[in-house]
Amino acid sequence: MLSPDKLARIGELSRKSKAEGLSIEEAKEQTKLRKEYLETFRSTMRKTIENVKVVDPDGNDVTPEKVQQAKRNNRLN
């Protein structure tokens, strides 16, 4: 998870970008922080999806094969 300080800084840079524009250094910082945020988000989302089990109304496991394969791959790593 991204630290609250980094999330706050992303917001600050976004507001400043809309209000007055960013310097070259600030734009680079913003790009770096956004990239880090997206990597963290994608990793967390991937882990969440891989831990989902889909069950139909009859109680049968109908989890998509792609998700089941990802679970198996993660257990091996």
SULFEN-V634665 format. One record per residue. N is the residue number from 1. RES is the residue in one small letter. SS is DSSP state (hx for helix, st for strand, lp for the rest). NEAR is the number of other C-alpha atoms within 10 Angstrom. D_FIRST is the distance of its C-alpha to the first C-alpha in Angstrom with 2 decimals. Layout:
BEGIN
n=<N:N>
res=<RES:RES>
ss=<SS:SS>
near=<NEAR:NEAR>
d_first=<D_FIRST:D_FIRST>
END
This chain:
BEGIN
n=<1:2:3:4:5:6:7:8:9:10:11:12:13:14:15:16:17:18:19:20:21:22:23:24:25:26:27:28:29:30:31:32:33:34:35:36:37:38:39:40:41:42:43:44:45:46:47:48:49:50:51:52:53:54:55:56:57:58:59:60:61:62:63:64:65:66:67:68:69:70:71:72:73:74:75:76:77>
res=<m:l:s:p:d:k:l:a:r:i:g:e:l:s:r:k:s:k:a:e:g:l:s:i:e:e:a:k:e:q:t:k:l:r:k:e:y:l:e:t:f:r:s:t:m:r:k:t:i:e:n:v:k:v:v:d:p:d:g:n:d:v:t:p:e:k:v:q:q:a:k:r:n:n:r:l:n>
ss=<lp:lp:lp:hx:hx:hx:hx:hx:hx:hx:hx:hx:hx:hx:hx:hx:hx:hx:hx:lp:lp:lp:lp:hx:hx:hx:hx:hx:hx:hx:hx:hx:hx:hx:hx:hx:hx:hx:hx:hx:hx:hx:hx:hx:hx:hx:hx:hx:hx:hx:lp:lp:lp:lp:st:lp:lp:lp:lp:lp:st:lp:lp:lp:hx:hx:hx:hx:hx:hx:hx:hx:hx:hx:hx:hx:lp>
near=<10:13:9:9:9:14:13:11:15:19:13:12:18:15:13:13:15:9:9:8:13:17:10:9:9:14:15:12:16:20:13:12:18:15:12:14:18:12:14:14:13:11:12:13:12:13:13:10:12:18:13:13:12:12:11:9:6:6:8:9:11:11:14:11:9:10:17:15:12:15:16:12:10:10:8:6:5>
d_first=<0.00:3.77:6.36:8.99:11.49:10.25:10.01:13.41:14.76:14.15:16.12:18.72:19.39:19.72:22.19:24.06:24.35:26.00:28.14:29.51:27.84:25.82:27.24:26.75:24.37:22.26:22.30:21.13:18.27:17.35:17.61:15.44:12.59:13.09:13.18:9.90:8.38:10.58:9.88:6.20:7.82:10.75:9.48:8.02:11.29:13.36:12.54:13.32:16.46:17.57:17.65:19.78:23.47:25.86:29.08:32.14:34.41:36.57:33.77:33.62:30.46:30.16:26.72:26.98:28.02:25.32:22.62:24.82:25.23:21.52:21.30:24.31:23.02:19.82:22.07:24.22:21.57>
END
